[in-house]
């Protein structure tokens, strides 16, 4: 089902959800309009402030990887993790917010994936519209998880190989998919692939030590797989990984990217994570914002986000998923 805000990069809507809304009579809702503008604001922040500026650092590191230490290459991979997340989820937020201005509700496409505690939870929270499509039309018809472990593994392989082909006819995407299959194997063999169904508890301000370790480990695994997603070809990916581990010594990143201060920009990424952590019980980071903060704090926050968008808007980059 096509609708102009989500036509290029999702969410991938189904006629059963969108068509009845289009055919029904709609009245403008102030509350839904405010929610839409809030989504657009946060989506623009993620895209313009985080993703587009991460791209400058990532492009330089991946292009000149042989000149940098292993720690800088790790930084490049981490920055790409935030680039692809903020680029793609930022687009989804803008599309969902724009649809709300027209009185239409698109499905949630991201649910704080970098707070996941295992790879199965990550894929339940990343590009939800695509993963649910694969689940409903391929995984479940193949037997889903109600078959033998060998067949479950077969089904997961099929899903990730198809997902790799969906992103492009390049071996890097196939290897990226197979790496995710490897990540799934311990969960399938131990019957833990459905362990973390709900988001980490919102009742406690900080995660438990166990949950924190799981989140860091899952993020590290995902970040490693993203190297193949970003690399130009398999030789580029393997060379990047080789230099990352063979030149593993600490040095202060000396990245020659104009107008980018790595320390200040890292603080902005921490700010992003903090806001998303505080809003993780909602459908998006700012959904519960109006009920948690008083009017003055809210408007100061909105103006601060607009200020950051204006300051960092010079480095315009195309959306990553426009190529797929």
QUIQUIBEL-V22619 format. One record per backbone hydrogen bond with DSSP energy under -0.5 kcal/mol. NH is the residue of the N-H (numbers start at 1). CO is the residue of the C=O. E is the energy in kcal/mol with one decimal. If there is no record, write none. Layout:
nh:NH co:CO e:E
nh:NH co:CO e:E
This chain:
nh:6 co:3 e:-1.6
nh:7 co:3 e:-0.6
nh:7 co:4 e:-0.7
nh:10 co:6 e:-1.5
nh:13 co:1 e:-0.5
nh:13 co:11 e:-1.1
nh:17 co:14 e:-1.5
nh:18 co:14 e:-2.3
nh:19 co:15 e:-1.7
nh:20 co:15 e:-0.6
nh:21 co:17 e:-0.5
nh:22 co:18 e:-2.0
nh:23 co:19 e:-2.4
nh:24 co:20 e:-1.2
nh:30 co:28 e:-0.5
nh:33 co:29 e:-2.6
nh:34 co:30 e:-2.6
nh:35 co:31 e:-2.1
nh:36 co:32 e:-2.3
nh:37 co:33 e:-2.4
nh:38 co:34 e:-2.3
nh:39 co:35 e:-2.1
nh:40 co:36 e:-2.4
nh:41 co:37 e:-2.5
nh:42 co:38 e:-2.2
nh:43 co:39 e:-2.6
nh:44 co:40 e:-2.6
nh:45 co:41 e:-2.1
nh:46 co:42 e:-2.3
nh:47 co:43 e:-2.4
nh:48 co:44 e:-3.0
nh:49 co:44 e:-0.7
nh:49 co:45 e:-1.3
nh:50 co:45 e:-1.5
nh:51 co:46 e:-2.9
nh:52 co:47 e:-2.6
nh:54 co:50 e:-2.6
nh:55 co:51 e:-2.2
nh:56 co:52 e:-0.8
nh:57 co:53 e:-1.3
nh:58 co:54 e:-3.1
nh:59 co:55 e:-2.9
nh:60 co:56 e:-1.6
nh:61 co:57 e:-2.4
nh:62 co:58 e:-2.9
nh:63 co:59 e:-1.7
nh:64 co:60 e:-2.2
nh:65 co:62 e:-0.5
nh:67 co:64 e:-2.1
nh:68 co:65 e:-1.4
nh:70 co:247 e:-4.0
nh:71 co:249 e:-0.9
nh:73 co:69 e:-1.9
nh:74 co:70 e:-2.3
nh:75 co:71 e:-2.0
nh:76 co:72 e:-2.2
nh:77 co:73 e:-2.1
nh:78 co:74 e:-2.5
nh:79 co:75 e:-2.8
nh:80 co:76 e:-1.9
nh:81 co:77 e:-1.8
nh:82 co:78 e:-1.7
nh:83 co:79 e:-2.4
nh:84 co:80 e:-2.9
nh:85 co:81 e:-1.6
nh:86 co:82 e:-2.6
nh:87 co:83 e:-2.5
nh:88 co:84 e:-2.1
nh:89 co:85 e:-2.8
nh:90 co:86 e:-1.1
nh:91 co:87 e:-1.6
nh:92 co:88 e:-2.1
nh:93 co:89 e:-2.7
nh:94 co:90 e:-2.2
nh:95 co:91 e:-2.7
nh:96 co:92 e:-3.0
nh:97 co:93 e:-2.7
nh:98 co:94 e:-2.5
nh:99 co:95 e:-2.2
nh:100 co:96 e:-1.7
nh:101 co:97 e:-1.2
nh:102 co:98 e:-0.7
nh:102 co:99 e:-1.0
nh:103 co:100 e:-1.5
nh:104 co:99 e:-2.7
nh:106 co:104 e:-0.6
nh:111 co:125 e:-2.1
nh:115 co:112 e:-1.7
nh:116 co:113 e:-1.6
nh:122 co:118 e:-2.1
nh:123 co:119 e:-2.0
nh:124 co:120 e:-0.9
nh:124 co:121 e:-0.7
nh:125 co:121 e:-0.8
nh:125 co:122 e:-1.2
nh:126 co:122 e:-1.0
nh:128 co:109 e:-2.7
nh:130 co:127 e:-0.8
nh:131 co:127 e:-2.5
nh:132 co:128 e:-2.5
nh:133 co:129 e:-1.0
nh:134 co:130 e:-2.5
nh:135 co:131 e:-2.2
nh:136 co:132 e:-2.8
nh:137 co:133 e:-2.4
nh:138 co:134 e:-1.9
nh:139 co:134 e:-2.7
nh:140 co:135 e:-3.0
nh:142 co:138 e:-1.4
nh:143 co:140 e:-2.1
nh:144 co:139 e:-2.7
nh:146 co:143 e:-1.8
nh:152 co:148 e:-2.3
nh:153 co:149 e:-2.6
nh:154 co:150 e:-2.2
nh:155 co:151 e:-2.6
nh:156 co:152 e:-2.5
nh:157 co:153 e:-2.5
nh:158 co:154 e:-2.4
nh:159 co:155 e:-2.3
nh:160 co:156 e:-2.4
nh:161 co:157 e:-2.5
nh:162 co:158 e:-2.4
nh:163 co:159 e:-2.2
nh:164 co:160 e:-2.2
nh:165 co:161 e:-2.4
nh:166 co:162 e:-2.3
nh:167 co:163 e:-1.4
nh:168 co:164 e:-1.1
nh:170 co:168 e:-1.9
nh:173 co:170 e:-1.1
nh:174 co:170 e:-1.2
nh:175 co:171 e:-2.7
nh:176 co:172 e:-2.3
nh:177 co:173 e:-2.0
nh:178 co:174 e:-2.4
nh:179 co:175 e:-2.5
nh:180 co:176 e:-1.6
nh:181 co:177 e:-1.5
nh:182 co:178 e:-2.2
nh:183 co:179 e:-2.0
nh:184 co:180 e:-1.6
nh:185 co:181 e:-1.4
nh:186 co:182 e:-0.6
nh:187 co:183 e:-0.5
nh:188 co:184 e:-2.4
nh:189 co:185 e:-2.9
nh:190 co:186 e:-1.5
nh:191 co:188 e:-1.2
nh:192 co:187 e:-3.1
nh:193 co:187 e:-0.9
nh:195 co:192 e:-1.6
nh:197 co:195 e:-1.0
nh:212 co:208 e:-2.7
nh:213 co:209 e:-2.2
nh:214 co:210 e:-2.1
nh:215 co:211 e:-2.6
nh:216 co:212 e:-2.5
nh:217 co:213 e:-2.5
nh:218 co:214 e:-2.6
nh:219 co:215 e:-2.6
nh:220 co:216 e:-2.3
nh:221 co:217 e:-2.3
nh:222 co:218 e:-2.5
nh:223 co:219 e:-2.6
nh:224 co:220 e:-2.2
nh:225 co:221 e:-1.9
nh:226 co:222 e:-1.8
nh:227 co:223 e:-0.8
nh:227 co:224 e:-1.0
nh:228 co:224 e:-0.5
nh:228 co:225 e:-0.9
nh:229 co:225 e:-0.9
nh:230 co:226 e:-2.2
nh:231 co:227 e:-2.1
nh:237 co:233 e:-2.1
nh:238 co:234 e:-2.8
nh:239 co:235 e:-2.3
nh:240 co:236 e:-2.2
nh:241 co:237 e:-2.4
nh:242 co:238 e:-2.5
nh:243 co:239 e:-2.5
nh:244 co:240 e:-2.0
nh:245 co:241 e:-1.7
nh:246 co:242 e:-2.4
nh:247 co:243 e:-1.8
nh:248 co:245 e:-0.6
nh:249 co:247 e:-1.9
nh:255 co:253 e:-0.6
nh:256 co:254 e:-0.5
nh:257 co:255 e:-1.9
nh:258 co:256 e:-0.5
nh:260 co:257 e:-1.3
nh:261 co:259 e:-0.5
nh:262 co:260 e:-0.7
nh:265 co:261 e:-2.9
nh:266 co:262 e:-2.3
nh:267 co:263 e:-1.6
nh:268 co:264 e:-1.4
nh:269 co:265 e:-1.7
nh:270 co:266 e:-2.1
nh:271 co:267 e:-2.3
nh:272 co:268 e:-2.3
nh:273 co:269 e:-2.4
nh:274 co:270 e:-2.4
nh:275 co:271 e:-2.4
nh:276 co:272 e:-2.4
nh:277 co:273 e:-2.4
nh:278 co:274 e:-2.3
nh:279 co:275 e:-1.4
nh:280 co:277 e:-1.2
nh:282 co:279 e:-1.9
nh:287 co:284 e:-1.7
nh:289 co:286 e:-1.2
nh:291 co:288 e:-0.6
nh:292 co:288 e:-1.0
nh:292 co:289 e:-0.7
nh:293 co:289 e:-1.8
nh:298 co:294 e:-2.4
nh:299 co:295 e:-2.3
nh:300 co:296 e:-2.2
nh:301 co:297 e:-2.3
nh:302 co:298 e:-2.5
nh:303 co:299 e:-2.5
nh:304 co:300 e:-2.0
nh:305 co:301 e:-2.3
nh:306 co:302 e:-2.4
nh:307 co:303 e:-2.4
nh:308 co:304 e:-2.3
nh:309 co:305 e:-2.4
nh:310 co:306 e:-2.2
nh:311 co:307 e:-2.6
nh:312 co:308 e:-2.5
nh:313 co:310 e:-0.9
nh:315 co:312 e:-0.7
nh:316 co:314 e:-1.0
nh:322 co:319 e:-1.3
nh:323 co:320 e:-1.6
nh:324 co:321 e:-1.0
